[in-house]
Amino acid sequence: MSDSVGRFFWCIRHNRVETEPELCPAKHRIGPFASADDASHALEKVQERNEAWEAEDARWTGER
């Protein structure tokens, strides 16, 4: 049994929530998430984190 049973993933290849047993390869997935709703918002979470990291980098280098 895989450790991803009962977990949800966002497939960036098919733009959908996936669970076992029909998961795309790991290189196409974001997750795991606790719920299908959380997984469906994966790209928003990625964007939020990227923006926060970019702001921190800019602060660190004195650009802001």
N, C-alpha and C positions, 0 to 999 in steps of 0.2 A: 504494500500500500504506500502510495506517495504521500509526502508531507503537505501537499497542496490540496488534499481532500477537504472539502468544505470551505475552501478559500475561493476568492474571485479575482480575476485578472482582467485587465483591459488589453485587447489585442490591437496593436497599432497597424497591423496589416489589414484586418477586416473591420476595424472600428466598431467593436462590439465587446460586451462582457463575455468572458469564457470561464468555465469551470471544468473540472475533470469529469468525464474521461476524454473530452474533446478539446484539448489545449493545443494551441499553436506552439511551435518551438519557443524556448525562453527568449531568444533574440527578438521576438515579435511581441513580447508581453511586458506589461507594467504591473507590478503587484508583488505579493498578494495583498488583497484588501479584505476587510471583515465582512463587507456586504456588497451586493451587486450595485447598490446605489453609490457607494464609495468608489467602486471600480469605474462606474460610468462617468465619474468626475475626475478621473486620473489625469487627463491632459490639463485640466484647470489647475490641479495641484502642482503639476510640473511647471506650468507657467508662473504660478505664484512663487514657487521656490527659486526659479531662475531669476525672477525680478528681484527677490530679496538678496540672492547671492551677488547679482550685478551691482545692486546698491551698496552692499557691504564692500565689494571690491573697489568701487569708486570712492567710498569713504576711506578705505585703507590707503589708497594711492593718492588721496587728497584732491580728487577730481570733483568732489561735492563738499 
